[in-house]
């Protein structure tokens, strides 16, 4: 599944030494099932990542544990390299989200890099739903997600971005790249999704997103009997606030959902509805609201 945006010339910044102050951050989290509940089995968190205690919001779904992946730094900066590893054990269930949107600052030709590795064991559930990236003028960011899914698992991925110029002069971000590979437990490729877009194309009069403010991409992958139906997904969105497209992913992997939203509130409504649908289909119970 590839996003067919108008493609700018490939961004190739000159090879430069790493900037003083550029950061390497690491976030590792392993969740395991014990009885009816999911617990943290292993964690490693280095600056700029931060994590408080986990939360069990759902009385009716005791196996679903929520973790807020936080930042202590005020956003992403040039040449940042932030890596995450998330392991969810057999029968365990996790929801990992952020405390707020993440600002990507002017990167001065040296993109920030985020990589995430996900491993789900048999029957596991993971919703990875960070709030959108807010791309400031000059922002450049590369995101790579690689996931491996055992039988009976469910994975919900959310990836969203918005444009913002604090000075209100319409200055564009530089470039955004997002790549997702999802494989089965044997390593067979199920889904590959690539997005590449230059900010100048979204800031011009002929922008493919028009006046919409937030672009959201979701992938809901896993065991068919634990996924929402097409009819359930069809209720997403209101034409005046959101435009939603739903795609059946290759290899019977699940659903791709793309959304253009009028503002951050409208984008959050879609993300929350999709999370509710994903949890309800996987567990037969609606999740409690998540506070931000």
N, C-alpha and C positions, 0 to 999 in steps of 0.2 A: 504494500500500500504506500504510494508516494504522493506527497502534496505537490500539485502542479502549479506552483507559483511562477510568475515570470522570473527567470533566473538572471541575476547579475553576473558579471565576470567573477570567476572563482577568486575568493579572498586568499591571497598568499602573502602574509606579512613577511618582511625580511627576517631571517633568522637573527635573533638578538640574544644577548645574555639575559638571564632572568633579572628582573628589576629588584633592587633592594626593597625589602618589605613584602615581596610576593609571598603568598602563603600556600603551604600544603596542609590540608585538613583531612581528617579521617573520621568516619562515622561507621562503626560496626555494631550490629545488633542481631542477636539470635534469640528467637522465641521458641518455647517448647511447651507442650501440653502436659499438664499434670492433673489427673482426675478430670473435672469438668472445666478447669480454668487454664488459661495461657499465662505463662510467666516468662520473665526475661532470664535466659540461660547464660548469655554472655553479652557484654557491652564494652566498647572502647570508643571514647569520644575525645577528639582533640580540637583545639581552637582552629577555626572560628565556630565550630559546632558546639551546641550546648543541648543538654537533655535533662529535664526534670523527671520526677517519678512517673510511671505509667498510670493510666486511668482505666478503670473498669466501669464504663458508663451504662452498660446494657445488662440489667438484671435478668432479662429474658434470654440473653445470649452470653452466658458467663465465659465462654471461650474466646470472646472478642476483646482484645486488649488494644487500647489507643495510646500512641506515643506522639508527642509533639517534638519534631526535629527543629530546633531553634538555632538562631545565629546570634553571636555576640558582637558582630563587626559592622552592622549597618548595610550589608549588601555584598555584592560581588564586585571585585576590582580587577584591574588588569593583571593578567598572568596568574590569577588564582587557580589552584588545582585542588579540587575538592572531591574526594572519593568516598563512596558509601558501599557497604556490603550488608545485605539483609538476608538472613536465613530464617525460614519458618518451618518448624518441625512438623512431623506427621500429626494431622488433626488439630494443629494450633491455628490461631486466627489473629491477625494483626491489622491495625489501621494506623498508618504513619502519615501525618500531615504536618503543616507548619503553623507557626503562630500568626503569620501575616504574609502579605506579598513580599517578594524579594526584589530589591532595587539592583539593577545592573548598571554601574557607573561607567563613565567614559573610560574605555580601555586603551586608548591611545595606540591602537594597532596591535595590541597583544591580548587576544581573547581570554576570557575566563573559561575554565574547563570544569565540567562536572561529569563524573562517571558513577554509575550505580550498577552493582551486581546483585542479582536476586536469585535465590534458590528456594523453591517450594517443594517440600516433601509430600508424600501421598496424603490427599485429603486436606491440605493446608489452604488457608485463605489469606490474601493480602490485598489491602487497598492502599495504594501509595498516591496520595492526593495533595500535593503541595499547592499552596496558593500561587497565583500567577507571578511570572517574572515581569517587572516593570522596567522597560528598556529606555534608559536615558539617552540623550544625544551622544553619539560616539560609542555606545555600548556594543560589545561583541561577545558572544557566548556560544560555547559548544557543549552539548549535552549528549551523553551516550548511556543507554540503558541496555543491559544484557540480562535476560531472565531465562531460567531453566525450570520447567514445570513437570512434576511427577503426575501420574494419573489421579483424577478426582479433585484437582486443585482449581482455585479461582484466583485470578489476578486482575485487579482494576488499576490502571495507570491513568493519571491525569497530567497533562502538560499544557499550560496556558501562558499567554503573554499579552502585554498591553504596551502601548507607546505613550511616552510622557516627556514633554519638554518643560522643565520647571520655569523657564523664562517665557513660555508661551509663544515662541517664534517658529514653531514647527520644524525644528532641526531634527533630522532623522538619527536613529541608531545606525550602527554600521552593518552588523550581520548577525543572524541567528541560525545555528545548525542544531538539529535534534535528530538523533538516530536511535532506533529501538530494534533489537533482535530478540525474538522469543523462540525458544527451542523446547522440545520435549525432553524427558529424562535421558533418552539415548543420544541426545545431541542433534536430532533432526530439526531443521529450520521449519518453524510453523508460520511465522510472520516476520517480515522486515519492513519497517516504516522509516522513511527519510524525509526530512523537511529542511530546506535551505532557502533563506530569503534575505535580501538586502533591504535595509531600512528605507533607502531612497525610493524603492518601488511602492512602499506603503504610504509614503508622505506626499506623493505626487497627485496631480488632479485625477489621473486614471487609476488610482489605487484599486486593487482587486477586492479590498475589504470595504470600500466606500466610506461611509460615516460610522461604521461599527467600530467599537473601541477595544474589545477584547476578543482574542482568538483562542479557542480551547480545543484541544485534541484529547480524546479518551480512547483507551483500548480496554475491552472487557473480554478476557480470554479464559478458557478453562472447560471443565466438564459441562456438556450441554444441559444436563439435568439440573445444574446448579446456576444457570444463567437466566436472565430475564428473556421473555419472548419478544418477537418483533412488535407485537401489538402493545406490550407493556412499554417498550421504548418509544413507540410512536406518539405517546402523550407528552413527550418532552418539548418544551419551548412554546412561546407565544409569538406570533409573527411580528408584532410591533416591538418586541423586546429581544427576541433571539431567533436566529435562523439555525436549524439543526439538520444535519445530514447523517443518516445511519447506513453503514456499509457492512455486509456480511464478509468477514475476513476469510482469507484463503485457508485451505486445509481444514475447514470446519472448525477453525480455532475459536471463533466467537464474534464479537461485534466491534466495529470501529465507529466512533461518534465524533463528529466535528461540529463546532458551534461558533457562530459569530454573535456577540452580545453587545447590547447598547451601552453598557457600563459594567463596572465591577460588581455591582449588586446583582444585575441580571446574570452575569457569568457565574456568580456564586450559587444562585438559585438552581441553575442547570447542574452544577457539580454536586450540590447536595441532593437533588432529586435522583441523579444517577447512582450516587452512593447508597441511597435508600433502596433503590431497585436492586442493586447488586447484593446488598446484605439480605434483603427480603427473599430473593431467589435462592441464595445459598443456605440460609438458615431457617426460612419460614417465619421470621419475625422481623418487624421493622426496628431499626436502630434508634436510640435516643439522639436528640440533637447534639451536635458538637459545638462547644462555645469557642469563640475566637476573641 
